[in-house]
Amino acid sequence: MPYILKERRRIYIEEINLLGGRMRETNATDGDLNFIITKLIKIWLGPSPRYTNYNSALGVLTGMQQELYRRKIAPYEDLKIKENDDVYD
């Protein structure tokens, strides 16, 4: 769940914005994004992760995927259905 307290967001937002800007400036690819997320998870896991840590990381990635779909992709698909007709009708 990306909805952390504002106090916690303040810890990270400046660096995230800098990195995001750098990614746009360099036309980062999906491979670049994958690399960045993988490195962050690797650092977060630490030097001796256990199964529960890996399981938590997988849960985070799954939740990220579902929230991206729910908040951004599904509304986009709904717009395209209106523009181009529904394939399921």
Backbone atoms as SQL, in Angstrom:
CREATE TABLE atoms (id INTEGER PRIMARY KEY, chain TEXT, resi INTEGER, resn TEXT, atom TEXT, x REAL, y REAL, z REAL);
INSERT INTO atoms VALUES
  (1, 'A', 1, 'MET', 'N', 0.842, -1.171, 0.000),
  (2, 'A', 1, 'MET', 'CA', 0.000, 0.000, 0.000),
  (3, 'A', 1, 'MET', 'C', 0.893, 1.241, 0.000),
  (4, 'A', 2, 'PRO', 'N', 0.769, 2.090, -0.987),
  (5, 'A', 2, 'PRO', 'CA', 1.644, 3.259, -1.084),
  (6, 'A', 2, 'PRO', 'C', 1.189, 4.437, -0.223),
  (7, 'A', 3, 'TYR', 'N', 0.134, 4.262, 0.540),
  (8, 'A', 3, 'TYR', 'CA', -0.459, 5.384, 1.266),
  (9, 'A', 3, 'TYR', 'C', 0.122, 5.490, 2.668),
  (10, 'A', 4, 'ILE', 'N', 1.397, 5.868, 2.726),
  (11, 'A', 4, 'ILE', 'CA', 2.077, 6.015, 4.007),
  (12, 'A', 4, 'ILE', 'C', 1.827, 7.417, 4.561),
  (13, 'A', 5, 'LEU', 'N', 2.103, 7.586, 5.834),
  (14, 'A', 5, 'LEU', 'CA', 1.910, 8.882, 6.479),
  (15, 'A', 5, 'LEU', 'C', 2.768, 9.956, 5.810),
  (16, 'A', 6, 'LYS', 'N', 2.245, 11.178, 5.812),
  (17, 'A', 6, 'LYS', 'CA', 2.968, 12.288, 5.181),
  (18, 'A', 6, 'LYS', 'C', 4.355, 12.481, 5.786),
  (19, 'A', 7, 'GLU', 'N', 4.488, 12.252, 7.087),
  (20, 'A', 7, 'GLU', 'CA', 5.794, 12.399, 7.728),
  (21, 'A', 7, 'GLU', 'C', 6.805, 11.416, 7.130),
  (22, 'A', 8, 'ARG', 'N', 6.355, 10.209, 6.816),
  (23, 'A', 8, 'ARG', 'CA', 7.249, 9.207, 6.226),
  (24, 'A', 8, 'ARG', 'C', 7.543, 9.559, 4.763),
  (25, 'A', 9, 'ARG', 'N', 6.560, 10.082, 4.059),
  (26, 'A', 9, 'ARG', 'CA', 6.780, 10.479, 2.658),
  (27, 'A', 9, 'ARG', 'C', 7.894, 11.509, 2.555),
  (28, 'A', 10, 'ARG', 'N', 7.908, 12.443, 3.496),
  (29, 'A', 10, 'ARG', 'CA', 8.910, 13.525, 3.470),
  (30, 'A', 10, 'ARG', 'C', 10.329, 12.979, 3.512),
  (31, 'A', 11, 'ILE', 'N', 10.519, 11.809, 4.102),
  (32, 'A', 11, 'ILE', 'CA', 11.847, 11.205, 4.197),
  (33, 'A', 11, 'ILE', 'C', 12.383, 10.863, 2.804),
  (34, 'A', 12, 'TYR', 'N', 11.495, 10.473, 1.895),
  (35, 'A', 12, 'TYR', 'CA', 11.907, 9.907, 0.610),
  (36, 'A', 12, 'TYR', 'C', 11.643, 10.782, -0.617),
  (37, 'A', 13, 'ILE', 'N', 10.695, 11.690, -0.538),
  (38, 'A', 13, 'ILE', 'CA', 10.151, 12.316, -1.745),
  (39, 'A', 13, 'ILE', 'C', 11.191, 13.098, -2.555),
  (40, 'A', 14, 'GLU', 'N', 12.105, 13.782, -1.903),
  (41, 'A', 14, 'GLU', 'CA', 13.097, 14.577, -2.652),
  (42, 'A', 14, 'GLU', 'C', 13.962, 13.679, -3.531),
  (43, 'A', 15, 'GLU', 'N', 14.470, 12.595, -2.950),
  (44, 'A', 15, 'GLU', 'CA', 15.314, 11.676, -3.714),
  (45, 'A', 15, 'GLU', 'C', 14.523, 10.973, -4.816),
  (46, 'A', 16, 'ILE', 'N', 13.278, 10.624, -4.521),
  (47, 'A', 16, 'ILE', 'CA', 12.438, 9.974, -5.534),
  (48, 'A', 16, 'ILE', 'C', 12.204, 10.919, -6.709),
  (49, 'A', 17, 'ASN', 'N', 11.894, 12.176, -6.404),
  (50, 'A', 17, 'ASN', 'CA', 11.671, 13.152, -7.476),
  (51, 'A', 17, 'ASN', 'C', 12.929, 13.374, -8.304),
  (52, 'A', 18, 'LEU', 'N', 14.087, 13.423, -7.649),
  (53, 'A', 18, 'LEU', 'CA', 15.347, 13.576, -8.388),
  (54, 'A', 18, 'LEU', 'C', 15.584, 12.378, -9.307),
  (55, 'A', 19, 'LEU', 'N', 15.401, 11.190, -8.770),
  (56, 'A', 19, 'LEU', 'CA', 15.598, 9.986, -9.576),
  (57, 'A', 19, 'LEU', 'C', 14.595, 9.922, -10.729),
  (58, 'A', 20, 'GLY', 'N', 13.336, 10.234, -10.451),
  (59, 'A', 20, 'GLY', 'CA', 12.321, 10.231, -11.507),
  (60, 'A', 20, 'GLY', 'C', 12.643, 11.237, -12.605),
  (61, 'A', 21, 'GLY', 'N', 13.104, 12.412, -12.216),
  (62, 'A', 21, 'GLY', 'CA', 13.499, 13.416, -13.202),
  (63, 'A', 21, 'GLY', 'C', 14.674, 12.952, -14.041),
  (64, 'A', 22, 'ARG', 'N', 15.636, 12.328, -13.388),
  (65, 'A', 22, 'ARG', 'CA', 16.792, 11.804, -14.108),
  (66, 'A', 22, 'ARG', 'C', 16.356, 10.717, -15.094),
  (67, 'A', 23, 'MET', 'N', 15.407, 9.900, -14.685),
  (68, 'A', 23, 'MET', 'CA', 14.910, 8.846, -15.574),
  (69, 'A', 23, 'MET', 'C', 14.237, 9.448, -16.814),
  (70, 'A', 24, 'ARG', 'N', 13.469, 10.517, -16.611),
  (71, 'A', 24, 'ARG', 'CA', 12.834, 11.172, -17.763),
  (72, 'A', 24, 'ARG', 'C', 13.864, 11.816, -18.680),
  (73, 'A', 25, 'GLU', 'N', 14.845, 12.478, -18.088),
  (74, 'A', 25, 'GLU', 'CA', 15.888, 13.152, -18.870),
  (75, 'A', 25, 'GLU', 'C', 16.669, 12.173, -19.743),
  (76, 'A', 26, 'THR', 'N', 16.869, 10.969, -19.249),
  (77, 'A', 26, 'THR', 'CA', 17.672, 9.981, -19.973),
  (78, 'A', 26, 'THR', 'C', 16.821, 8.993, -20.759),
  (79, 'A', 27, 'ASN', 'N', 15.511, 9.275, -20.838),
  (80, 'A', 27, 'ASN', 'CA', 14.589, 8.370, -21.540),
  (81, 'A', 27, 'ASN', 'C', 14.724, 6.935, -21.031),
  (82, 'A', 28, 'ALA', 'N', 14.617, 6.792, -19.712),
  (83, 'A', 28, 'ALA', 'CA', 14.755, 5.480, -19.083),
  (84, 'A', 28, 'ALA', 'C', 13.769, 4.485, -19.689),
  (85, 'A', 29, 'THR', 'N', 14.216, 3.270, -19.806),
  (86, 'A', 29, 'THR', 'CA', 13.399, 2.195, -20.369),
  (87, 'A', 29, 'THR', 'C', 12.741, 1.399, -19.252),
  (88, 'A', 30, 'ASP', 'N', 11.892, 0.451, -19.645),
  (89, 'A', 30, 'ASP', 'CA', 11.312, -0.441, -18.648),
  (90, 'A', 30, 'ASP', 'C', 12.405, -1.268, -17.974),
  (91, 'A', 31, 'GLY', 'N', 13.470, -1.542, -18.681),
  (92, 'A', 31, 'GLY', 'CA', 14.605, -2.242, -18.086),
  (93, 'A', 31, 'GLY', 'C', 15.274, -1.409, -17.004),
  (94, 'A', 32, 'ASP', 'N', 15.382, -0.099, -17.238),
  (95, 'A', 32, 'ASP', 'CA', 15.936, 0.799, -16.227),
  (96, 'A', 32, 'ASP', 'C', 15.055, 0.804, -14.976),
  (97, 'A', 33, 'LEU', 'N', 13.744, 0.890, -15.176),
  (98, 'A', 33, 'LEU', 'CA', 12.821, 0.872, -14.051),
  (99, 'A', 33, 'LEU', 'C', 12.928, -0.441, -13.288),
  (100, 'A', 34, 'ASN', 'N', 13.010, -1.546, -14.003),
  (101, 'A', 34, 'ASN', 'CA', 13.166, -2.857, -13.381),
  (102, 'A', 34, 'ASN', 'C', 14.449, -2.895, -12.555),
  (103, 'A', 35, 'PHE', 'N', 15.541, -2.394, -13.123),
  (104, 'A', 35, 'PHE', 'CA', 16.828, -2.353, -12.419),
  (105, 'A', 35, 'PHE', 'C', 16.719, -1.568, -11.110),
  (106, 'A', 36, 'ILE', 'N', 16.103, -0.385, -11.179),
  (107, 'A', 36, 'ILE', 'CA', 15.998, 0.480, -10.003),
  (108, 'A', 36, 'ILE', 'C', 15.162, -0.178, -8.912),
  (109, 'A', 37, 'ILE', 'N', 14.014, -0.725, -9.287),
  (110, 'A', 37, 'ILE', 'CA', 13.157, -1.377, -8.296),
  (111, 'A', 37, 'ILE', 'C', 13.853, -2.595, -7.713),
  (112, 'A', 38, 'THR', 'N', 14.530, -3.378, -8.559),
  (113, 'A', 38, 'THR', 'CA', 15.255, -4.564, -8.082),
  (114, 'A', 38, 'THR', 'C', 16.345, -4.177, -7.093),
  (115, 'A', 39, 'LYS', 'N', 17.130, -3.138, -7.414),
  (116, 'A', 39, 'LYS', 'CA', 18.196, -2.705, -6.511),
  (117, 'A', 39, 'LYS', 'C', 17.627, -2.201, -5.187),
  (118, 'A', 40, 'LEU', 'N', 16.523, -1.467, -5.225),
  (119, 'A', 40, 'LEU', 'CA', 15.899, -0.995, -3.992),
  (120, 'A', 40, 'LEU', 'C', 15.450, -2.165, -3.122),
  (121, 'A', 41, 'ILE', 'N', 14.833, -3.150, -3.743),
  (122, 'A', 41, 'ILE', 'CA', 14.386, -4.318, -2.989),
  (123, 'A', 41, 'ILE', 'C', 15.577, -5.064, -2.418),
  (124, 'A', 42, 'LYS', 'N', 16.627, -5.209, -3.210),
  (125, 'A', 42, 'LYS', 'CA', 17.822, -5.908, -2.732),
  (126, 'A', 42, 'LYS', 'C', 18.416, -5.202, -1.516),
  (127, 'A', 43, 'ILE', 'N', 18.491, -3.892, -1.570),
  (128, 'A', 43, 'ILE', 'CA', 19.007, -3.121, -0.438),
  (129, 'A', 43, 'ILE', 'C', 18.074, -3.275, 0.763),
  (130, 'A', 44, 'TRP', 'N', 16.773, -3.179, 0.536),
  (131, 'A', 44, 'TRP', 'CA', 15.797, -3.311, 1.609),
  (132, 'A', 44, 'TRP', 'C', 15.866, -4.692, 2.265),
  (133, 'A', 45, 'LEU', 'N', 16.110, -5.717, 1.462),
  (134, 'A', 45, 'LEU', 'CA', 16.196, -7.077, 1.997),
  (135, 'A', 45, 'LEU', 'C', 17.392, -7.260, 2.919),
  (136, 'A', 46, 'GLY', 'N', 18.472, -6.548, 2.657),
  (137, 'A', 46, 'GLY', 'CA', 19.664, -6.663, 3.488),
  (138, 'A', 46, 'GLY', 'C', 20.532, -7.844, 3.093),
  (139, 'A', 47, 'PRO', 'N', 21.607, -8.069, 3.838),
  (140, 'A', 47, 'PRO', 'CA', 22.599, -9.070, 3.444),
  (141, 'A', 47, 'PRO', 'C', 22.173, -10.524, 3.670),
  (142, 'A', 48, 'SER', 'N', 21.235, -10.775, 4.573),
  (143, 'A', 48, 'SER', 'CA', 20.850, -12.156, 4.888),
  (144, 'A', 48, 'SER', 'C', 19.336, -12.308, 4.962),
  (145, 'A', 49, 'PRO', 'N', 18.655, -12.107, 3.830),
  (146, 'A', 49, 'PRO', 'CA', 17.195, -12.202, 3.884),
  (147, 'A', 49, 'PRO', 'C', 16.722, -13.627, 4.154),
  (148, 'A', 50, 'ARG', 'N', 15.571, -13.706, 4.779),
  (149, 'A', 50, 'ARG', 'CA', 14.925, -14.987, 5.043),
  (150, 'A', 50, 'ARG', 'C', 13.713, -15.108, 4.133),
  (151, 'A', 51, 'TYR', 'N', 13.101, -16.259, 4.151),
  (152, 'A', 51, 'TYR', 'CA', 11.934, -16.482, 3.301),
  (153, 'A', 51, 'TYR', 'C', 10.854, -15.429, 3.543),
  (154, 'A', 52, 'THR', 'N', 10.624, -15.087, 4.792),
  (155, 'A', 52, 'THR', 'CA', 9.581, -14.109, 5.097),
  (156, 'A', 52, 'THR', 'C', 9.863, -12.754, 4.456),
  (157, 'A', 53, 'ASN', 'N', 11.155, -12.388, 4.354),
  (158, 'A', 53, 'ASN', 'CA', 11.517, -11.131, 3.700),
  (159, 'A', 53, 'ASN', 'C', 11.226, -11.182, 2.202),
  (160, 'A', 54, 'TYR', 'N', 11.595, -12.300, 1.571),
  (161, 'A', 54, 'TYR', 'CA', 11.283, -12.471, 0.152),
  (162, 'A', 54, 'TYR', 'C', 9.780, -12.461, -0.068),
  (163, 'A', 55, 'ASN', 'N', 9.053, -13.126, 0.820),
  (164, 'A', 55, 'ASN', 'CA', 7.602, -13.176, 0.711),
  (165, 'A', 55, 'ASN', 'C', 7.011, -11.768, 0.838),
  (166, 'A', 56, 'SER', 'N', 7.549, -10.966, 1.747),
  (167, 'A', 56, 'SER', 'CA', 7.096, -9.580, 1.889),
  (168, 'A', 56, 'SER', 'C', 7.367, -8.784, 0.618),
  (169, 'A', 57, 'ALA', 'N', 8.545, -8.981, 0.028),
  (170, 'A', 57, 'ALA', 'CA', 8.881, -8.274, -1.211),
  (171, 'A', 57, 'ALA', 'C', 7.923, -8.652, -2.330),
  (172, 'A', 58, 'LEU', 'N', 7.616, -9.936, -2.447),
  (173, 'A', 58, 'LEU', 'CA', 6.656, -10.374, -3.461),
  (174, 'A', 58, 'LEU', 'C', 5.280, -9.772, -3.216),
  (175, 'A', 59, 'GLY', 'N', 4.886, -9.689, -1.954),
  (176, 'A', 59, 'GLY', 'CA', 3.605, -9.074, -1.616),
  (177, 'A', 59, 'GLY', 'C', 3.556, -7.610, -2.007),
  (178, 'A', 60, 'VAL', 'N', 4.651, -6.901, -1.779),
  (179, 'A', 60, 'VAL', 'CA', 4.728, -5.496, -2.164),
  (180, 'A', 60, 'VAL', 'C', 4.601, -5.352, -3.677),
  (181, 'A', 61, 'LEU', 'N', 5.346, -6.160, -4.418),
  (182, 'A', 61, 'LEU', 'CA', 5.298, -6.078, -5.881),
  (183, 'A', 61, 'LEU', 'C', 3.908, -6.415, -6.408),
  (184, 'A', 62, 'THR', 'N', 3.269, -7.410, -5.825),
  (185, 'A', 62, 'THR', 'CA', 1.912, -7.780, -6.235),
  (186, 'A', 62, 'THR', 'C', 0.938, -6.649, -5.940),
  (187, 'A', 63, 'GLY', 'N', 1.055, -6.070, -4.754),
  (188, 'A', 63, 'GLY', 'CA', 0.186, -4.952, -4.405),
  (189, 'A', 63, 'GLY', 'C', 0.397, -3.754, -5.312),
  (190, 'A', 64, 'MET', 'N', 1.661, -3.493, -5.661),
  (191, 'A', 64, 'MET', 'CA', 1.961, -2.395, -6.582),
  (192, 'A', 64, 'MET', 'C', 1.280, -2.625, -7.926),
  (193, 'A', 65, 'GLN', 'N', 1.370, -3.839, -8.421),
  (194, 'A', 65, 'GLN', 'CA', 0.764, -4.178, -9.706),
  (195, 'A', 65, 'GLN', 'C', -0.749, -3.983, -9.651),
  (196, 'A', 66, 'GLN', 'N', -1.364, -4.481, -8.612),
  (197, 'A', 66, 'GLN', 'CA', -2.816, -4.384, -8.500),
  (198, 'A', 66, 'GLN', 'C', -3.280, -2.942, -8.345),
  (199, 'A', 67, 'GLU', 'N', -2.552, -2.151, -7.571),
  (200, 'A', 67, 'GLU', 'CA', -2.943, -0.756, -7.373),
  (201, 'A', 67, 'GLU', 'C', -2.738, 0.065, -8.636),
  (202, 'A', 68, 'LEU', 'N', -1.665, -0.187, -9.377),
  (203, 'A', 68, 'LEU', 'CA', -1.464, 0.478, -10.660),
  (204, 'A', 68, 'LEU', 'C', -2.611, 0.157, -11.613),
  (205, 'A', 69, 'TYR', 'N', -2.998, -1.099, -11.659),
  (206, 'A', 69, 'TYR', 'CA', -4.107, -1.484, -12.535),
  (207, 'A', 69, 'TYR', 'C', -5.404, -0.811, -12.093),
  (208, 'A', 70, 'ARG', 'N', -5.686, -0.884, -10.804),
  (209, 'A', 70, 'ARG', 'CA', -6.946, -0.345, -10.280),
  (210, 'A', 70, 'ARG', 'C', -7.052, 1.161, -10.472),
  (211, 'A', 71, 'ARG', 'N', -5.952, 1.886, -10.208),
  (212, 'A', 71, 'ARG', 'CA', -6.026, 3.339, -10.218),
  (213, 'A', 71, 'ARG', 'C', -5.786, 3.964, -11.586),
  (214, 'A', 72, 'LYS', 'N', -4.951, 3.354, -12.413),
  (215, 'A', 72, 'LYS', 'CA', -4.555, 3.996, -13.667),
  (216, 'A', 72, 'LYS', 'C', -4.971, 3.234, -14.920),
  (217, 'A', 73, 'ILE', 'N', -4.772, 1.931, -14.940),
  (218, 'A', 73, 'ILE', 'CA', -5.011, 1.176, -16.163),
  (219, 'A', 73, 'ILE', 'C', -6.492, 0.934, -16.395),
  (220, 'A', 74, 'ALA', 'N', -7.227, 0.523, -15.376),
  (221, 'A', 74, 'ALA', 'CA', -8.660, 0.262, -15.547),
  (222, 'A', 74, 'ALA', 'C', -9.413, 1.501, -16.032),
  (223, 'A', 75, 'PRO', 'N', -9.179, 2.696, -15.447),
  (224, 'A', 75, 'PRO', 'CA', -9.867, 3.881, -15.982),
  (225, 'A', 75, 'PRO', 'C', -9.481, 4.178, -17.435),
  (226, 'A', 76, 'TYR', 'N', -8.232, 3.939, -17.786),
  (227, 'A', 76, 'TYR', 'CA', -7.793, 4.128, -19.174),
  (228, 'A', 76, 'TYR', 'C', -8.534, 3.166, -20.098),
  (229, 'A', 77, 'GLU', 'N', -8.638, 1.914, -19.679),
  (230, 'A', 77, 'GLU', 'CA', -9.368, 0.919, -20.477),
  (231, 'A', 77, 'GLU', 'C', -10.837, 1.316, -20.620),
  (232, 'A', 78, 'ASP', 'N', -11.446, 1.819, -19.551),
  (233, 'A', 78, 'ASP', 'CA', -12.844, 2.257, -19.618),
  (234, 'A', 78, 'ASP', 'C', -13.017, 3.376, -20.638),
  (235, 'A', 79, 'LEU', 'N', -12.074, 4.310, -20.674),
  (236, 'A', 79, 'LEU', 'CA', -12.117, 5.388, -21.660),
  (237, 'A', 79, 'LEU', 'C', -12.043, 4.825, -23.073),
  (238, 'A', 80, 'LYS', 'N', -11.150, 3.878, -23.298),
  (239, 'A', 80, 'LYS', 'CA', -11.003, 3.291, -24.630),
  (240, 'A', 80, 'LYS', 'C', -12.238, 2.490, -25.046),
  (241, 'A', 81, 'ILE', 'N', -12.916, 1.877, -24.077),
  (242, 'A', 81, 'ILE', 'CA', -14.178, 1.189, -24.389),
  (243, 'A', 81, 'ILE', 'C', -15.198, 2.194, -24.912),
  (244, 'A', 82, 'LYS', 'N', -15.290, 3.347, -24.254),
  (245, 'A', 82, 'LYS', 'CA', -16.232, 4.378, -24.697),
  (246, 'A', 82, 'LYS', 'C', -15.872, 4.907, -26.087),
  (247, 'A', 83, 'GLU', 'N', -14.584, 5.055, -26.336),
  (248, 'A', 83, 'GLU', 'CA', -14.130, 5.584, -27.623),
  (249, 'A', 83, 'GLU', 'C', -14.274, 4.581, -28.759),
  (250, 'A', 84, 'ASN', 'N', -14.045, 3.295, -28.477),
  (251, 'A', 84, 'ASN', 'CA', -13.946, 2.296, -29.539),
  (252, 'A', 84, 'ASN', 'C', -14.943, 1.160, -29.473),
  (253, 'A', 85, 'ASP', 'N', -15.887, 1.232, -28.553),
  (254, 'A', 85, 'ASP', 'CA', -16.897, 0.198, -28.331),
  (255, 'A', 85, 'ASP', 'C', -16.332, -0.973, -27.547),
  (256, 'A', 86, 'ASP', 'N', -17.224, -1.644, -26.861),
  (257, 'A', 86, 'ASP', 'CA', -16.857, -2.739, -25.974),
  (258, 'A', 86, 'ASP', 'C', -16.794, -4.044, -26.743),
  (259, 'A', 87, 'VAL', 'N', -15.693, -4.740, -26.648),
  (260, 'A', 87, 'VAL', 'CA', -15.510, -6.023, -27.321),
  (261, 'A', 87, 'VAL', 'C', -16.410, -7.109, -26.718),
  (262, 'A', 88, 'TYR', 'N', -16.858, -6.910, -25.461),
  (263, 'A', 88, 'TYR', 'CA', -17.681, -7.913, -24.794),
  (264, 'A', 88, 'TYR', 'C', -19.179, -7.725, -25.032),
  (265, 'A', 89, 'ASP', 'N', -19.569, -6.705, -25.804),
  (266, 'A', 89, 'ASP', 'CA', -21.002, -6.525, -26.134),
  (267, 'A', 89, 'ASP', 'C', -21.413, -7.399, -27.278);
